[in-house]
Amino acid sequence: MNSVVRDISIERQVSAGAFRGAMRQLTGGVSVITAGRGRDISGMTVTSVSSLSVEPATLIVSINREASSWPLVKRYGFFGVNILTSDQIDIAERFTGKGGLKGAERFAGAEWITRASGAPLLAGALAAIDCEVEDIVERHSHAIVIGRVLDLQLSTRTAALAYWQGQYVAIDRDEDAVRLAEVSVPGPRAVPSPRAAR
Ligand SMILES: Cc1cc2nc3c(=O)[nH]c(=O)nc-3n(C[C@H](O)[C@H](O)[C@H](O)COP(=O)(O)O)c2cc1C
C-alpha cells in the first residue's frame, strides 16, 4: 500500500469559517453509517461517502474521531452505508444525535437487517451497502475509512436525500427530470409551435 504524506509548505491562509462557507456550497448525498453488533451499535449521518473504485468495489467515508460510531467501526472492522431516500429525513436527524439519542436508541422506528458483516443495514434505504474496513487513514480530526463492499441491497425508489447550504433537499428523479427536460431541451412545451405563436 503506497502512502505519501507531504510537508505543507504554504502557511494556512483560509479561516475555518470561510472554509465551512465554501463546503456549504457542496451538495452531498445523505447516508447513515452504522457499526457494531446486537445492542452494541451506533450510527451517524454523513455526507462524506464517495466511491473509490469499482473493481474491487470500494468506497470511502470521513468519520470524526470524536463520534460515538468511530470506536465501533475500528473495533468491529465492519460498517454499513445506508443511502437515504427523500422521505427519511427523520432517520437522518436521529443519527445526528438530535434530542440526545445515543447508540441503539437511534435505530428505533425503522426496520434493520444484517448481511455478512453483521452491521445493521436499513431495509428501506435507497441502497444499503455492507462493508469491511480495508484501510484507515487517521488525519487531523477525522479518519478516512476505506470500505471493501461485501454485499448490497438496492431499492426501486427514485427519490434521494441531499444536503446543501445547511438544509435537506429532496431529489426526485421523476419530478426533477421532467423539470430539467423543460429548461434544457427545447421541446414542445418550451418553444411554442408556429401555430401556437400565431
Ligand atoms: C447532513 C450532515 C452530514 C454530516 N456528515 C458527516 C460526515 O461526513 N462525517 C462526520 O464525521 N460527521 C458528519 N456529520 C455529523 C454527524 O452526523 C454527528 O456528529 C454524529 O452523528 C454525532 O456524533 P455522536 O454519535 O458522537 O453523537 C454530519 C451531520 C449532518 C447533519
The ligand as an SDF file (V2000), in Angstrom:
LIG
                    3D

 31 33  0  0  0  0  0  0  0  0999 V2000
  -26.0230   16.4410    6.8520 C   0  0  0  0  0  0  0  0  0  0  0  0
  -24.9500   16.0120    7.8120 C   0  0  0  0  0  0  0  0  0  0  0  0
  -23.7920   15.4200    7.3210 C   0  0  0  0  0  0  0  0  0  0  0  0
  -22.7840   15.0050    8.1740 C   0  0  0  0  0  0  0  0  0  0  0  0
  -21.6600   14.4170    7.6540 N   0  0  0  0  0  0  0  0  0  0  0  0
  -20.6830   13.9810    8.4710 C   0  0  0  0  0  0  0  0  0  0  0  0
  -19.5410   13.3130    7.9490 C   0  0  0  0  0  0  0  0  0  0  0  0
  -19.3910   13.1090    6.7550 O   0  0  0  0  0  0  0  0  0  0  0  0
  -18.6010   12.8900    8.8320 N   0  0  0  0  0  0  0  0  0  0  0  0
  -18.7170   13.1000   10.1840 C   0  0  0  0  0  0  0  0  0  0  0  0
  -17.8240   12.7140   10.9290 O   0  0  0  0  0  0  0  0  0  0  0  0
  -19.8050   13.7190   10.7100 N   0  0  0  0  0  0  0  0  0  0  0  0
  -20.8000   14.1430    9.8880 C   0  0  0  0  0  0  0  0  0  0  0  0
  -21.9040   14.7520   10.4100 N   0  0  0  0  0  0  0  0  0  0  0  0
  -22.0480   14.8690   11.8750 C   0  0  0  0  0  0  0  0  0  0  0  0
  -22.5330   13.5710   12.4920 C   0  0  0  0  0  0  0  0  0  0  0  0
  -23.7720   13.1330   11.9760 O   0  0  0  0  0  0  0  0  0  0  0  0
  -22.6890   13.7710   14.0220 C   0  0  0  0  0  0  0  0  0  0  0  0
  -21.5860   14.4450   14.5170 O   0  0  0  0  0  0  0  0  0  0  0  0
  -22.7460   12.4760   14.7240 C   0  0  0  0  0  0  0  0  0  0  0  0
  -23.8120   11.6890   14.3300 O   0  0  0  0  0  0  0  0  0  0  0  0
  -22.9640   12.7290   16.2120 C   0  0  0  0  0  0  0  0  0  0  0  0
  -21.9500   12.1190   16.8890 O   0  0  0  0  0  0  0  0  0  0  0  0
  -22.2320   11.1420   18.1400 P   0  0  0  0  0  0  0  0  0  0  0  0
  -22.5570    9.8110   17.5160 O   0  0  0  0  0  0  0  0  0  0  0  0
  -20.9400   11.1590   18.8630 O   0  0  0  0  0  0  0  0  0  0  0  0
  -23.3870   11.6950   18.9190 O   0  0  0  0  0  0  0  0  0  0  0  0
  -22.9290   15.1920    9.5670 C   0  0  0  0  0  0  0  0  0  0  0  0
  -24.0930   15.7930   10.0620 C   0  0  0  0  0  0  0  0  0  0  0  0
  -25.0920   16.2000    9.1970 C   0  0  0  0  0  0  0  0  0  0  0  0
  -26.3410   16.8270    9.7380 C   0  0  0  0  0  0  0  0  0  0  0  0
  1  2  1  0
  2  3  1  0
  2 30  2  0
  3  4  2  0
  4  5  1  0
  4 28  1  0
  5  6  2  0
  6  7  1  0
  6 13  1  0
  7  8  2  0
  7  9  1  0
  9 10  1  0
 10 11  2  0
 10 12  1  0
 12 13  2  0
 13 14  1  0
 14 15  1  0
 14 28  1  0
 15 16  1  0
 16 17  1  0
 16 18  1  0
 18 19  1  0
 18 20  1  0
 20 21  1  0
 20 22  1  0
 22 23  1  0
 23 24  1  0
 24 25  2  0
 24 26  1  0
 24 27  1  0
 28 29  2  0
 29 30  1  0
 30 31  1  0
M  END
$$$$
